[in-house]
């Protein structure tokens, strides 16, 4: 088994067993990897890979937006909605303009939010039942170097709320 295959198997197994908060952290990790891949591709002059990485990040951000529950999540959900709208626009701009600086800004923004979610995950009691995110796997033809979200990740039908 190659290193890449091992990493993919690890990411898939941890995503399947993760709480909803853990899934959010994992999705932020995916977005951060996409941004780093976009920068690497940009520096190597690989336009298609840069665009694929940016598009995959946009898809994951869109999925996170799609599972926000404004009724249960209240102000936090509204703030996350605004954050996702802003970062989707920034991601599109960074991808189109091949802006290393914009990607670095996005990395900093998502890294801060990821750290906050990670802290929340550590404070939630492990024994508490948490609902699972309903996230679909990546569509065919999208960024092949990113780890897909397992298709059974949302099999319980639960909805996550902010």
Residue pairs with C-beta under 8 A, 6 or more apart in sequence:
1 9
7 147
8 147
11 26
11 147
12 147
12 148
12 150
14 22
14 26
15 23
15 26
15 149
15 150
15 153
16 150
16 152
16 153
18 25
18 26
19 121
19 124
19 130
19 132
20 130
20 131
20 132
20 133
20 158
20 160
21 117
21 120
21 121
21 124
21 130
22 121
23 132
23 133
23 135
23 153
23 160
24 64
24 117
24 133
24 160
25 114
25 117
25 118
25 121
27 60
27 63
27 64
27 133
27 135
27 149
28 110
28 113
28 114
28 117
29 114
30 56
30 57
30 60
30 146
30 147
30 149
31 57
31 60
31 61
31 110
32 107
32 110
32 111
32 114
33 146
33 147
34 53
34 54
34 56
34 57
34 60
34 143
34 146
35 53
35 57
35 91
35 103
35 106
35 107
35 110
36 107
37 49
37 53
37 143
37 145
37 146
38 49
38 50
38 53
38 54
38 57
38 94
38 95
38 103
39 100
39 103
39 104
41 47
41 49
41 50
41 53
42 50
42 98
42 100
42 103
43 100
49 145
50 95
50 98
51 95
52 142
52 143
52 144
52 145
53 95
53 143
53 145
53 146
54 91
54 92
54 94
54 95
55 95
55 142
55 143
56 138
56 142
56 143
56 146
57 91
58 88
58 91
58 92
58 95
59 138
59 139
59 142
61 84
61 87
61 88
61 91
62 84
62 88
63 135
63 136
63 149
64 80
64 84
65 80
65 81
65 84
65 85
65 88
67 133
67 134
67 135
67 159
67 160
68 77
68 80
68 81
68 161
68 162
69 77
69 159
69 160
69 161
69 162
70 77
70 78
70 81
71 161
72 161
73 80
73 161
73 162
74 162
76 162
77 161
77 162
79 162
80 162
83 109
83 113
87 106
87 109
87 110
90 102
90 105
90 106
91 106
93 99
93 102
94 102
94 103
94 106
124 130
131 156
131 158
131 159
131 160
132 153
132 154
132 155
132 156
132 158
132 160
133 153
133 154
133 158
133 160
134 154
134 157
134 158
134 159
134 160
135 149
135 153
135 154
136 149
136 151
136 154
137 148
137 149
137 150
137 151
138 146
138 148
138 149
